[in-house]
Amino acid sequence: MVSMVAGSNAALTAENPDLDTAMIGIGWELVPSRGSQSEPVSMVIMCGQDGRALSDSHLVFFNQIASPEGSVAFAGTEDREQIDIQLNRVPESVGKIVVLVYVDPDVRGPGTFAAVRNVYLRVADNRDRELLRFNVPRENMDKINAMILGELYRHAGGWKFRALGQGYETGLSAIAADFKLKL
């Protein structure tokens, strides 16, 4: 298992040539509160080579749990969220698959990641053998309400993973602007 830091890359398919399904596990802990509490929500955006979302139907989240062709789908809850990506079924038009978490303002009102601890993303094979793990640094969490954890991207005929931990203070509106979405 490879432990990653923000900005680092790992060759998934070059180092694991039999990898045809990658499971993305996302987890966090919430500090108990007597008042309203943030509700983190996971989302995946399938992007073209230009870095933009292919379309609004290429978002995978709680209201749309699979991509149009079924190559990306929410699968289990052994972590807080699990997403299966069938790498050989991802359309050629997809250049990268972005994994993010945001604080849902519709559930308990506006919030931040201040009460969210130990955020991680892990990539495992179809036997749940962990290939890599990214423990997100806890910087400025009291200001952040959306965060790109990492991305799977095509490289030299295979797939790589980049750990990011890029936070946003303006939530889904910033995500929509960056990826040209109509959220």
Salt bridges, closest charged atoms under 4 A:
GLU39 OE1 - ARG108 NH1 2.53
ASP79 OD1 - ARG122 NE 2.99
ASP125 OD2 - ARG127 NH2 3.41
ASP125 OD2 - ARG129 NE 3.03
ASP128 OD1 - ARG122 NH2 2.93
GLU130 OE1 - ARG122 NH1 3.49
GLU130 OE2 - ARG133 NE 2.94
GLU151 OE1 - LYS96 NZ 3.40
GLU151 OE2 - ARG162 NH1 2.27
